[in-house]
Amino acid sequence: MAKFKNKYFIVSAFLFFMFFYVQAAMSFNMPEKLQYDLIWTGIKAGDAALEMRDDGSHIQFISTASSAKWVSVFYHVEDMAVSILKKEPYNSFAATPQNYRITLKEGRHRRDKELIFAHSIRKVTYINHLKNETKEFDISNSTFDPLSSLYYIRELSLEVGKSVFIDIFDSKKLYKAEVQVLKKETIKTPAGTFKTILIRPILQTEGIFSRKGDMLIWLSDDEKKIPVMLKAKVPVGSVKAVLVKMQ
């Protein structure tokens, strides 16, 4: 069973790839849905998706990951993270994180945590729904949640050899994450062939990828910066999230 758990950690991997923030103009199209295959040692072990919605006053980001049927027989995974941002047309940001909630079901493991932001007073309320725990923490005026951060990086001008630094609150702490911009590379996926720019986030968040080796993200080298492929080390080998469909 331990061997299976090491394998099936990869299914929840997708949720932990998403660690950069939403910023200004949001030049990419909404709604947007990106679908991925989760691959471990050449075998499909699950499905994942990134979705973006706009209801007029709020922007919603949704990340999901689920195990393939053959994996679920041994270790069922059903994970979801949702970030809601309020549009701020007169702010320096186009949208400000308001609420973030992550629910994980991985075998017998459960997690249900929430962040409620109060940027006007630079506070965030952390809630662990399973443990009935609530705490308040200080944040900076440019702090965001883990999921929405990916869309921030998609809005930035990235230059090879130069890092980007971003404030992140997660796991009961505020820290400045470094995003290294490594190189440009052409990547072939089931969704097409893309010219990409490769980035490496240096994370301190909780989860299976906390300081356990490199995490790499290939973004399309254009104004949309679509996450084309993501790769990270796991206890046994590495896992890839490969883009298969765009809507």
Buried (B, 14 or more C-beta within 10 A) or exposed (E): EEEEBBBBBBBBBBBBBBBBBBBEEBEBEEEBEBBBBBBBEEEBBBBBBBBBBBEEEBBBBBBBBBBBEEBBEBBBBBBBBBBBBBBEEEEEBBBBBBBBBBBBBBBEEEBBBBBBBEBEEEBBBBBBBEEEEEEEBEBEEBBBBBBBBBBBBBBBEBEEEEBBEBBBBBBEEBBEBBBBBBEEBEBEBEBEEBEBBBBBBBBBBBBBBEEEEBBBBBBBBEEEBBBBBBBBBBEBEBBBBBBBEBE
